[in-house]
Amino acid sequence: MANAEHSGRPAEAFGATAADTARTRLRAARLGLWLLAAVLAVRQVAVVLGTPRGERLTDLETWVGPDGVLHVNGSLYDSTRFTGTPFGGLVLKPLTRAAEQALGWGWTFGTLLLVAALGLVVARALPQPVTRRTALLAAPVTISLLMLSLPVRNTLWLGQTSIIPVLLVLLGCFVVRDWRAAGVLIGLAAALQPTVLLFAALLWFTGRRRAAAATGASFTAVTVLAWAAMPHDSYTYWVHHMAGVGLGGEADALANQSLHGALLRLGLSGPLEIGLFLSLGAAVAALGVRRAVRYARDGQLLLAVALTGCAAIVVSPTTWQHQLLWVLLAVVGRVGKRASDRYVWPVAVILVMTLPAKMMLPNMAALYPLRDNAVLLAAVAAATVVPFLPRTSPYYRAPVPTQYAQPVPTRWRRVPLLPVLKRVLTRPNLLLELLLIRVTYAAYQQVRLGATGGTNTGGRARAEAHGRQILDIERFLHIDIEHWANHAVVKVGWLRDFFDFYYESFHFVVPLSVLALLYWRRPVDYRWARASLGFATLLALVGFWLYPLAPPRLMPNLGVIDTVHGVQDFSKPDYGTLTALTNQYAAMPSLHFGWSLWCGLVIAIVAPKWWMKALGLLHPFFTVSAIVATGNHWVLDAVGGALVVGGGFGLSYLFMGPRARSATATATLTAPAEGAAGAVKSTESAGSAAPEKNPAPS
């Protein structure tokens, strides 16, 4: 061994092998991400071009179609359907005939090329220095996120031009070196989208005054040119409509995510609304540009550009959904001193920019103002209040590391399959957890409803056939007790009321309470239990999709009384009070019982006293009694629920390893933190489940 180490050959070979393996994995990851970006691009093209003409590229059709406004001899703004500037109309008019002939393929592929160019520029503009892994993966990740974002999808669907101003600004800020060319590019962007003029202030206050002057001069020149060529249209746009106000859809529509649109949706109008819009817009613009200048001087120019764009979103009278890409660029900002907090801002931004607002917040009237203005609020927050870290902060590159528990020995060599999912001793970020739980549940609802094609009528015959199969199996096993239990409970009023209340009330309350207690008192067990519940729910969705099943209450001629939802009218295709809200044929497996069994098992495992364990196990007993007695599930549905819960615990074990036996007895991995972040780790991790001992960086 000594001779081998002295010669150096085995050590060199080992090091070379490890480096080669890392490079191979990195190349494979990069290839996979590029393939993902390509698949997303193909999907967008297929969605757009697979839609019948007249239902896709509607804005482009309005402009350059056979009866489009660009063919009309009168004003472009007579119908208010054209929302571009006079300069935009001047540029598009010569292209109308060619655009009409190539309407669809040419425009869609051209937009995709612009999105790809935008992604490459953004990846190049990341604050330096960046790791080699980031440099290689940034471009495909950025393009994939852009393809998934609502603004790009909306742009492709409508046939809009909103990618062009964003790309022109980024080219002027990051690619073009000559100040004249940079100013001309940003000036042209402002001529297409006037609020882009806010970037002239960013250039001016960051020392690029000649570029700022060139921006103003270019904007003025092309606007004067358009005015000379189209005086009536220019007067209509700039004076009568005050730079486009009132063009396009209704200003108070949800698609208008500007401050003006939000104030109108709140019921304000007239001089009060105008005064509030002007004063609040000026405050946001001033504060946003000030913060952008500070981050630009700190070396985070891409973040500065994103903040300026967010301020432009707010101050514009109308900012339609396809004009909101600036918010997505703000994902590059780093927020939070702890490593566990670092993901909150990017995850929130990506979710806001890729998912419908209804998936972000519950369907409650009190939350409608937040839900209806989600993107606007994200833009305002980014421009004014989000505490992005400067590069001079010791936490920028070295956040307070996450504290891990010592791995628990396993019987199998390759368990856990994902060692990255270690047992974290500190609590995860609460806001991130709530956000992910809400989005996951919203996705669960959508998949559950989509299991029968989005409607209950679509899968009724198949679900009833499966119901007869389940009944035959239960009769063979002599466990067909649904009719007997249902009628026995109906005869006892207080018992019926008890089971109805239990069925309606405890399905969500108990699991959320268990998760909350684990989060607060036992962070290690929280992650293990949460993962098990998530895996069980995922397996249940597969069951809903593959085996739609009518519950006893929705089986004709069975005679089961629906004690919770009321009498069903089987003569109607859709019946019952909940058929419009969720898939009533998602009965196998029963998540009512599955979630209750998960609660009982978790309580039995972690509770310190025997009576707590017994009380926890009573919950699945009462739940299975309630789901059968109320006619909402078969007995075999509960068996299915138990199987998916067992599968959830098994997958959690397989991917994450066994549960840590004691949070207080575990040690942390030994990789000392570096820099100032490591020096303050003891104060930052106060309140964690165990004392910190040489925590490993995340």
C-alpha positions in Angstrom: 0.0 0.0 0.0 2.8 2.4 0.9 4.6 1.6 -2.4 1.4 2.1 -4.3 0.8 5.5 -2.7 4.5 6.5 -3.3 4.3 5.7 -7.0 1.2 7.8 -7.4 -0.3 5.8 -10.2 -3.3 4.3 -8.4 -4.1 7.7 -6.8 -3.8 9.4 -10.2 -6.0 6.8 -11.8 -8.6 7.2 -9.1 -8.6 10.9 -9.5 -8.8 10.7 -13.2 -11.7 8.2 -13.0 -13.6 10.4 -10.6 -13.1 13.5 -12.8 -14.1 11.6 -15.9 -17.2 10.3 -14.2 -18.2 13.8 -13.1 -17.6 15.2 -16.6 -19.6 12.3 -18.1 -22.5 13.0 -15.8 -22.4 16.7 -16.5 -22.4 16.1 -20.3 -25.3 13.6 -19.9 -27.3 16.2 -17.8 -26.6 18.9 -20.4 -27.8 16.7 -23.2 -30.9 15.7 -21.3 -31.7 19.4 -20.6 -31.2 20.3 -24.3 -33.5 17.4 -25.2 -36.1 18.7 -22.7 -35.9 22.2 -24.3 -36.4 20.7 -27.7 -39.4 18.6 -26.6 -41.0 21.7 -25.0 -40.4 23.6 -28.2 -42.0 20.9 -30.4 -44.9 20.7 -28.0 -45.5 24.4 -28.2 -45.5 24.2 -32.0 -47.8 21.2 -32.0 -50.3 22.9 -29.7 -50.4 26.1 -31.8 -50.4 24.6 -35.2 -52.7 21.8 -34.2 -55.4 24.2 -33.4 -57.9 25.1 -36.2 -57.2 28.4 -37.9 -59.3 31.2 -36.4 -58.7 29.9 -32.9 -54.9 30.3 -32.9 -52.7 33.3 -33.6 -55.8 35.4 -33.1 -53.9 38.7 -32.6 -51.8 38.1 -35.7 -54.9 37.2 -37.7 -56.5 40.4 -36.5 -53.5 42.4 -37.8 -52.5 40.7 -41.1 -55.4 38.4 -42.0 -57.6 39.0 -45.1 -59.6 41.6 -43.2 -56.9 42.6 -40.8 -56.5 46.1 -39.5 -53.2 46.5 -41.4 -55.1 46.2 -44.7 -57.6 48.9 -43.8 -57.0 52.3 -45.4 -58.3 54.2 -42.3 -56.7 54.5 -38.9 -55.1 51.4 -37.3 -56.9 52.3 -34.0 -60.5 52.7 -35.3 -61.4 49.2 -34.0 -59.0 49.4 -31.0 -57.9 45.8 -32.0 -54.4 46.9 -32.9 -52.4 47.6 -29.7 -49.0 48.3 -31.1 -47.4 51.7 -31.5 -47.6 53.6 -34.9 -44.0 52.6 -35.4 -44.9 48.9 -35.0 -47.7 49.3 -37.5 -45.3 51.1 -39.9 -42.9 48.1 -39.7 -45.6 45.5 -40.0 -47.5 47.0 -42.9 -45.0 46.1 -45.6 -44.9 42.5 -44.2 -48.7 42.0 -44.2 -48.9 40.1 -47.5 -45.9 37.8 -46.7 -47.1 37.3 -43.2 -50.6 36.4 -44.4 -49.1 33.7 -46.7 -46.9 32.3 -44.0 -49.4 32.8 -41.2 -48.7 30.0 -38.8 -45.5 28.1 -39.5 -43.2 31.0 -40.3 -44.4 33.2 -37.4 -44.4 30.4 -34.9 -40.9 29.1 -35.8 -39.6 32.7 -35.9 -40.9 33.3 -32.4 -39.2 30.1 -31.2 -35.9 31.2 -32.6 -36.3 34.5 -30.7 -37.0 32.6 -27.5 -33.9 30.5 -28.0 -31.8 33.6 -28.7 -33.3 35.2 -25.6 -32.3 32.2 -23.5 -28.8 32.2 -24.8 -28.3 35.9 -24.0 -29.7 35.4 -20.5 -27.4 32.5 -19.8 -24.5 34.6 -21.0 -25.5 37.5 -18.8 -25.5 35.6 -15.4 -23.4 37.4 -12.8 -19.8 36.3 -12.8 -18.0 34.2 -11.7 -20.1 31.1 -12.3 -19.2 27.5 -11.9 -18.5 25.3 -15.0 -21.6 23.3 -14.2 -23.7 26.5 -14.2 -22.1 27.7 -17.4 -22.9 24.5 -19.2 -26.4 24.0 -17.9 -27.7 27.6 -17.8 -28.7 27.9 -21.5 -30.9 24.8 -21.7 -32.5 25.5 -18.3 -33.3 29.1 -19.3 -34.8 28.1 -22.6 -36.9 25.4 -21.0 -38.2 27.8 -18.4 -39.0 30.3 -21.1 -40.9 27.7 -23.1 -42.9 26.8 -20.0 -43.7 30.4 -19.0 -47.1 31.8 -19.5 -45.9 34.9 -21.4 -44.1 32.8 -24.0 -47.0 30.4 -24.3 -49.4 33.4 -24.6 -47.1 35.0 -27.2 -47.0 31.9 -29.3 -50.8 31.3 -29.0 -51.7 34.9 -30.0 -49.0 35.5 -32.5 -47.7 38.5 -30.6 -44.3 40.4 -30.9 -43.6 40.9 -27.2 -40.4 38.8 -27.3 -38.7 41.4 -29.5 -38.5 44.3 -27.1 -37.1 42.1 -24.3 -34.5 40.7 -26.7 -33.5 44.1 -28.0 -32.9 45.4 -24.4 -30.8 42.4 -23.5 -28.8 42.7 -26.7 -28.2 46.3 -25.9 -27.2 45.7 -22.3 -25.1 42.5 -22.7 -24.1 41.7 -26.3 -23.4 44.9 -28.1 -20.3 46.8 -26.9 -20.6 50.0 -28.9 -22.7 52.6 -26.9 -24.4 53.9 -30.1 -25.6 50.4 -31.2 -26.7 49.6 -27.6 -28.7 52.9 -27.4 -30.3 52.3 -30.8 -31.4 48.8 -29.9 -33.0 49.9 -26.6 -34.5 52.9 -28.4 -36.1 50.6 -31.0 -37.5 48.5 -28.2 -39.0 51.6 -26.6 -40.6 52.5 -29.9 -42.3 49.2 -29.9 -43.2 49.2 -26.1 -43.0 52.8 -24.7 -42.4 51.8 -21.0 -39.0 50.4 -22.0 -37.9 54.0 -21.9 -37.4 53.4 -18.2 -34.2 51.6 -19.2 -32.7 55.0 -20.3 -32.8 56.0 -16.6 -30.9 52.8 -15.7 -28.3 53.5 -18.3 -27.9 57.1 -17.2 -27.5 56.4 -13.5 -25.1 53.6 -14.0 -22.7 55.8 -15.9 -23.7 54.8 -19.5 -24.9 58.3 -20.3 -24.0 58.3 -24.0 -26.0 55.0 -24.4 -28.9 56.6 -22.5 -28.8 59.6 -24.8 -28.7 57.4 -27.9 -31.7 55.5 -26.5 -33.7 58.7 -26.2 -32.5 60.0 -29.6 -33.4 56.7 -31.4 -36.8 56.5 -29.8 -37.5 60.1 -30.8 -36.2 59.6 -34.3 -38.3 56.6 -35.1 -41.4 58.0 -33.4 -41.1 61.2 -35.4 -40.6 59.1 -38.5 -43.8 57.2 -37.8 -45.6 60.5 -37.0 -44.5 61.9 -40.4 -45.7 58.8 -42.2 -48.9 58.2 -40.2 -49.8 61.5 -38.5 -53.5 60.6 -37.8 -52.6 57.3 -36.3 -49.8 58.8 -34.3 -52.1 61.5 -32.9 -54.7 58.8 -32.0 -52.2 56.6 -30.2 -50.1 59.2 -28.4 -52.7 61.9 -27.6 -56.2 60.4 -27.8 -55.3 57.0 -26.3 -52.4 58.4 -24.1 -49.8 55.9 -25.3 -52.2 53.1 -25.9 -54.6 53.3 -23.0 -57.9 51.7 -23.9 -56.6 49.6 -26.8 -57.1 45.9 -26.9 -59.2 44.2 -24.3 -60.9 45.8 -21.3 -58.5 47.5 -19.0 -59.9 45.8 -16.0 -59.5 42.3 -17.5 -57.4 39.8 -15.6 -55.0 39.7 -18.5 -54.0 43.3 -17.8 -51.4 42.9 -14.9 -50.6 46.5 -14.5 -51.3 48.8 -11.6 -53.9 50.5 -13.6 -55.8 47.3 -14.2 -55.5 46.2 -10.6 -57.0 49.5 -9.4 -59.9 49.2 -11.8 -60.6 45.6 -10.6 -60.7 46.9 -7.1 -63.6 49.1 -8.1 -61.8 52.5 -8.3 -62.4 54.8 -11.2 -62.2 58.4 -12.3 -59.8 61.0 -10.9 -59.2 59.0 -7.7 -58.0 56.0 -9.7 -55.9 58.1 -12.0 -54.3 60.0 -9.1 -53.5 56.7 -7.3 -52.1 55.1 -10.4 -49.8 58.1 -11.2 -48.5 58.5 -7.7 -48.0 54.8 -6.9 -46.6 54.2 -10.3 -44.1 57.0 -9.9 -43.1 55.7 -6.5 -42.6 52.1 -7.8 -40.6 53.4 -10.9 -38.3 55.6 -8.7 -37.7 52.9 -6.1 -37.3 50.2 -8.7 -34.7 52.1 -10.8 -32.9 53.1 -7.6 -32.6 49.4 -6.5 -31.7 48.4 -10.1 -28.8 50.9 -10.1 -27.5 49.6 -6.8 -27.5 46.0 -8.1 -26.0 47.0 -11.4 -23.1 48.7 -9.6 -22.8 45.5 -7.5 -22.2 43.5 -10.7 -25.7 42.0 -11.0 -26.7 43.7 -14.2 -29.1 41.0 -15.3 -31.0 41.4 -12.0 -30.9 45.2 -12.5 -32.5 44.8 -16.0 -35.1 42.5 -14.5 -36.0 44.9 -11.7 -36.3 47.8 -14.2 -38.6 45.6 -16.4 -40.7 44.8 -13.4 -41.1 48.5 -12.7 -42.1 49.0 -16.3 -44.8 46.3 -15.9 -46.3 48.2 -13.0 -46.3 51.7 -14.5 -47.7 50.7 -17.9 -51.4 51.5 -18.3 -51.9 48.1 -19.9 -49.5 45.2 -19.5 -50.9 42.1 -21.1 -49.9 38.6 -20.2 -47.5 38.2 -23.1 -45.6 41.3 -21.9 -44.6 39.9 -18.4 -41.3 38.2 -19.2 -39.4 40.6 -17.0 -40.7 39.0 -13.9 -39.2 35.6 -14.9 -35.7 37.2 -15.3 -35.8 38.3 -11.6 -35.3 34.6 -10.7 -31.5 35.2 -10.9 -31.6 37.2 -7.7 -30.5 35.5 -4.5 -32.6 35.8 -1.4 -31.9 34.4 2.1 -29.0 33.8 4.3 -29.7 30.1 4.9 -29.2 27.5 2.2 -32.7 26.2 2.9 -34.2 29.6 2.2 -32.3 30.1 -1.1 -34.9 28.2 -3.1 -38.0 30.2 -2.0 -37.7 33.1 -4.4 -36.9 31.2 -7.6 -39.5 28.6 -6.9 -42.2 31.2 -6.2 -41.3 33.2 -9.4 -41.2 30.1 -11.6 -44.6 28.9 -10.2 -46.2 32.3 -10.7 -44.9 32.6 -14.2 -45.7 29.0 -15.3 -49.0 28.1 -13.6 -52.5 29.6 -13.6 -53.1 31.8 -10.5 -55.9 29.4 -9.5 -53.3 26.8 -8.7 -51.4 29.1 -6.5 -54.1 30.2 -4.1 -57.3 28.5 -2.8 -60.6 29.4 -4.3 -61.7 31.7 -1.5 -63.4 35.1 -2.1 -61.1 36.8 0.4 -58.0 35.8 -1.7 -59.4 36.9 -5.1 -57.5 40.2 -5.0 -54.2 38.3 -4.5 -55.1 35.6 -7.0 -56.2 38.0 -9.7 -53.0 40.1 -9.4 -50.4 37.5 -8.7 -48.0 38.5 -11.4 -48.4 42.2 -10.7 -47.7 41.6 -7.0 -44.6 39.6 -7.9 -43.4 42.4 -10.1 -44.0 45.0 -7.4 -42.3 42.9 -4.8 -39.2 42.3 -7.0 -38.9 46.0 -7.9 -39.4 47.4 -4.4 -39.1 45.1 -1.4 -37.5 41.7 -2.1 -34.1 41.8 -0.2 -31.8 40.4 -2.9 -28.3 39.8 -1.6 -25.4 41.9 -2.9 -22.3 40.1 -4.1 -20.4 41.7 -1.3 -22.5 39.8 1.2 -20.7 36.8 2.9 -23.9 34.8 2.3 -24.0 35.4 -1.5 -21.7 32.5 -2.3 -21.7 30.7 1.1 -25.1 30.7 2.8 -25.5 29.3 6.2 -25.3 25.5 5.5 -28.0 23.0 6.1 -27.7 20.7 9.1 -28.0 16.9 8.3 -28.6 13.9 10.4 -26.2 11.0 10.4 -27.3 8.4 7.8 -29.0 5.3 9.3 -27.6 1.9 8.2 -29.7 0.0 5.7 -30.0 -3.7 4.8 -29.5 -3.0 1.1 -26.4 -1.6 -0.4 -28.0 0.9 -2.8 -30.6 2.3 -0.4 -31.1 5.2 -0.4 -31.3 5.6 -4.2 -31.1 9.4 -3.8 -28.6 10.2 -1.1 -29.1 13.9 -1.8 -32.4 13.6 0.2 -30.6 13.4 3.5 -32.3 13.7 6.9 -32.3 17.4 7.5 -32.4 18.4 11.1 -33.4 22.0 10.7 -36.9 22.9 9.6 -37.5 23.6 5.9 -38.7 27.0 4.9 -42.4 27.3 5.9 -43.4 29.6 2.9 -41.8 27.2 0.4 -43.5 24.2 2.1 -47.0 25.9 2.0 -46.5 26.9 -1.6 -45.5 23.4 -2.7 -48.3 21.7 -0.8 -50.8 24.1 -2.3 -49.5 23.6 -5.9 -49.2 19.8 -5.5 -52.8 19.6 -4.2 -54.0 21.7 -7.1 -52.2 19.5 -9.5 -53.7 16.5 -7.7 -57.2 17.9 -8.2 -56.6 18.5 -12.0 -55.2 15.0 -12.6 -58.1 13.5 -10.5 -60.7 15.3 -12.6 -58.8 14.5 -15.8 -58.9 10.8 -15.1 -62.3 10.6 -16.8 -61.5 13.1 -19.6 -62.3 16.2 -17.6 -66.0 15.3 -17.0 -67.9 12.8 -15.0 -70.1 11.9 -18.0 -67.1 10.8 -20.0 -66.3 7.9 -17.7 -69.7 7.0 -16.2 -70.3 3.8 -18.1 -66.8 2.5 -17.5 -66.9 3.5 -13.8 -70.3 1.7 -13.2 -69.0 -1.4 -14.9 -66.0 -1.4 -12.6 -68.4 -0.9 -9.7 -70.2 -4.1 -10.6 -66.9 -5.9 -10.8 -66.0 -4.7 -7.3 -69.4 -5.7 -5.9 -69.0 -9.2 -7.5 -65.6 -9.6 -5.9 -66.9 -8.5 -2.5 -69.8 -10.9 -2.7 -67.4 -13.7 -3.5 -65.3 -12.7 -0.4 -68.5 -12.2 1.7 -67.5 -8.6 2.6 -70.3 -6.8 0.7 -71.5 -4.9 3.8 -72.0 -1.5 2.2 -75.9 -1.7 1.8 -76.3 -3.2 5.3 -74.0 -0.6 7.0 -75.6 2.3 5.1 -79.1 1.4 6.0 -78.2 0.5 9.6 -76.7 4.0 10.1 -79.5 5.9 8.4 -81.9 4.5 11.0 -80.0 6.1 13.9 -80.1 9.8 13.5 -77.2 10.8 15.8 -74.9 8.1 14.3 -75.7 9.3 10.8 -74.9 12.9 11.7 -71.7 11.8 13.4 -70.4 9.8 10.3 -71.5 12.6 8.0 -69.6 15.2 10.0 -66.6 12.9 10.3 -66.5 12.3 6.6 -66.7 16.0 5.7 -64.5 17.5 8.4 -61.5 15.3 9.2 -60.2 14.3 5.8 -58.1 17.5 5.5 -57.9 18.7 9.1 -56.1 15.7 10.6 -53.4 15.3 7.9 -52.6 19.0 8.0 -52.5 19.0 11.8 -50.1 16.1 11.8 -47.9 17.8 9.2 -47.9 21.0 11.2 -47.0 19.3 14.5 -44.2 17.3 12.8 -42.9 20.5 11.2 -42.8 22.3 14.5 -41.6 19.6 16.9 -39.9 16.9 14.7 -38.4 18.3 11.5 -36.6 15.1 10.7 -39.8 13.1 10.8 -41.7 15.8 9.0 -39.7 15.3 5.8 -39.9 11.5 5.9 -43.7 11.6 6.6 -44.4 14.3 4.0 -42.5 12.3 1.3 -44.5 9.2 2.2 -47.8 11.0 2.0 -46.8 12.5 -1.4 -45.8 9.1 -2.8 -49.0 7.5 -1.6 -51.0 10.3 -3.3 -49.1 9.9 -6.5 -49.8 6.1 -6.5 -53.5 6.9 -5.9 -53.6 9.2 -8.9 -52.4 6.3 -11.1 -55.3 4.2 -9.7 -57.8 6.9 -10.4 -56.5 7.1 -14.0 -56.4 3.4 -14.7 -59.5 2.3 -12.8 -62.3 4.8 -12.6 -64.8 3.4 -10.2 -68.3 4.4 -9.2 -68.9 4.5 -5.4 -71.9 2.7 -4.0 -73.9 5.9 -3.8 -73.6 6.4 -7.5 -74.5 2.8 -8.5 -78.0 2.6 -10.0 -80.4 0.0 -8.5 -78.1 -0.7 -5.6 -80.3 1.2 -3.1 -77.5 2.9 -1.2 -78.5 6.2 0.4 -76.1 9.1 0.0 -76.2 10.6 3.5 -73.7 13.4 2.7 -74.5 14.7 -0.7 -78.2 14.1 -0.9 -80.5 12.1 -3.2 -79.0 11.4 -6.6 -81.0 11.8 -9.8 -79.6 9.0 -11.9 -81.6 10.1 -14.9 -79.2 13.0 -15.4 -75.8 12.6 -16.9 -74.2 14.7 -14.1 -75.8 14.4 -10.8 -74.9 15.2 -7.2 -73.7 18.4 -5.7 -70.0 17.7 -6.2 -69.9 16.4 -9.8 -69.0 19.9 -11.2 -66.1 20.2 -8.8 -64.2 16.9 -8.8 -64.1 13.5 -10.3 -66.8 11.5 -8.4 -65.4 8.2 -9.9 -62.0 8.5 -8.2 -63.0 5.9 -5.6 -60.2 3.3 -6.0 -58.1 3.6 -4.0 -59.8 5.5 -1.2 -57.6 8.4 -0.2 -60.1 9.2 2.6 -59.0 6.0 4.2 -55.4 6.2 2.9 -54.7 9.6 4.4 -56.3 8.6 7.6 -54.2 5.4 7.8 -51.1 7.5 7.1 -52.0 9.8 10.0 -52.6 6.8 12.3 -49.3 5.1 11.4 -47.3 8.3 11.7 -48.8 9.1 15.1 -48.2 5.5 16.3 -44.6 5.7 15.2 -43.6 9.1 16.6 -46.0 9.6 19.5 -44.2 9.3 22.9 -47.1 7.8 24.9 -49.2 4.7 24.4 -52.6 6.6 24.6 -51.5 9.0 21.9 -50.6 6.0 19.7 -54.0 4.4 20.4 -55.9 7.7 19.7 -54.1 8.0 16.4 -55.0 4.5 15.3 -58.7 5.3 16.1 -58.8 7.8 13.2 -58.5 5.3 10.4 -61.0 3.0 12.1 -63.6 5.8 12.3 -62.7 6.9 8.8 -63.3 3.5 7.2 -66.6 3.2 9.1 -67.6 6.6 7.8 -66.8 6.1 4.1 -68.7 2.8 4.0 -71.6 3.9 6.1 -72.2 7.0 4.1 -72.1 5.1 0.8 -69.0 6.9 -0.5 -66.7 3.9 -0.8 -66.5 0.1 -1.1 -64.7 -2.0 1.4 -62.1 -2.8 -1.2 -61.5 0.9 -1.8 -60.1 1.0 1.8 -57.9 -2.0 0.9 -56.6 0.0 -2.1 -56.0 3.0 0.2 -53.9 0.8 2.5 -51.9 -0.5 -0.3 -50.9 2.9 -1.7 -50.0 4.1 1.8 -47.8 1.0 2.2 -46.3 1.8 -1.2 -45.7 5.4 -0.2 -43.8 4.4 2.9 -41.8 1.9 0.8 -40.9 4.5 -1.8 -39.8 6.9 0.9 -37.6 4.2 2.3 -36.2 3.3 -1.1 -35.3 6.9 -2.2 -34.5 8.5 1.2 -33.4 5.6 3.4 -34.9 4.6 6.7 -36.3 7.0 9.2 -33.8 8.5 11.6 -34.4 6.9 15.0 -33.8 10.0 17.1 -33.3 13.6 16.0 -31.3 14.4 19.2 -29.0 11.5 18.9 -27.9 12.1 15.4 -24.7 13.8 14.3 -24.0 16.0 11.3 -21.8 15.3 8.4 -18.3 16.6 8.8 -17.6 19.2 6.2 -16.9 22.5 7.8 -18.4 25.7 6.3 -16.1 28.2 4.8 -16.1 32.0 4.9 -18.2 34.3 7.0 -21.3 32.2 6.5 -19.7 29.4 8.4 -18.6 31.8 11.1 -22.2 32.8 11.9 -23.8 29.3 11.5 -24.4 28.8 15.2 -26.6 31.9 15.5 -28.5 31.3 12.3 -29.5 27.8 13.1 -31.1 28.6 16.4 -34.3 26.6 16.9 -33.1 23.5 15.0 -33.8 20.0 16.2 -30.3 19.3 17.4 -27.1 21.3 18.2 -25.0 22.1 15.2 -21.7 20.2 14.8 -19.6 21.0 11.8 -22.6 21.2 9.4 -22.0 20.3 5.8 -22.7 22.9 3.1 -25.8 22.3 1.1 
